[in-house]
Amino acid sequence: MQEIYKLLIGILVLIAGIPIGDFLARKTKEELKEGRIWFKSLAAVCLIGAIIFLILGNDAILFGLLFIAIVTSRSFKKK
């Protein structure tokens, strides 16, 4: 039962990453233009790391990396 609660909290935190990413993208438009390649690189590294930690079974790091990937990927749609 405790694992289910951990999973639900992790999913809620990941869902919260969407509005947080949108908010940061609106507030930092200048940085998004200059650092677009770095945001893409960061998202790719986080997704690769998330896959590795999914295999290793470390949920805390997995959800942390997915949160970072979601927040940075929200900046891609903002021009």
N, C-alpha and C positions, 0 to 999 in steps of 0.2 A: 504494500500500500504506500509505503514511503517513497518508493521509486516512481510511482505514478504521480505523486505530488511534485517531486523534483522535475519530472518531465513536463508537467503542466506549467510550472513556474518558468522553466526554460523556454517553452513555447510562447508564453506571455511576454517574456523579455524580448524574444525575437520579433514578435509582432510590434512591440513598442519601438523597435529599431526603425520601422518604416516612417512614422511621423517625425522621429528625431532626425533621421537622415534628410527628410524633406525640409525641416526647419533649418538645419545646418547649411543645406544647399542654397536656400533663399538668403541666408545671412552672409554667406561667404562666396559670392559670385566671382569676385576678382581672383581668389585663390583657386577656384575650380578651373578657371581658364588656364592659369599658369601651371598647375600641378595635375592636369588631367592624366598624364602618363603614369604619375606616381599613384593616383587613386586606382587606376586599372591594375597596376602591379600589386598594390596592397590587397585588393579584392581577390586577385588570382592566388596570391600566396596564402591568404586566409582560407580560401576554399580548398586548396591542396592540403593545408594543415588540418582543416576540419575533417577531411576524408581520412587522413592518417590517424587522428585521434578518435574517429568513429571506429576504426579497426582496432585500435588499442583499448577502447572502452573507457576513455576519460571524458565523462560528460561535461565537466566544468569547463575544460579548455575547449571542447567541441563547441559548446554554446557561446563561449566568448569569441571564438574565431568567426562563427557564423554571424554573431551580432555585428562585429566589425565589418564583415563582408556586406551585410545588408545596408548598414549606414553608409559605407563608401559607394556602394552600387547605386544608391538613390541619387547620387550626384551626377551619374551618367545621363539621366534623362533631362537634367536641367542644363540649358545652354547658356 
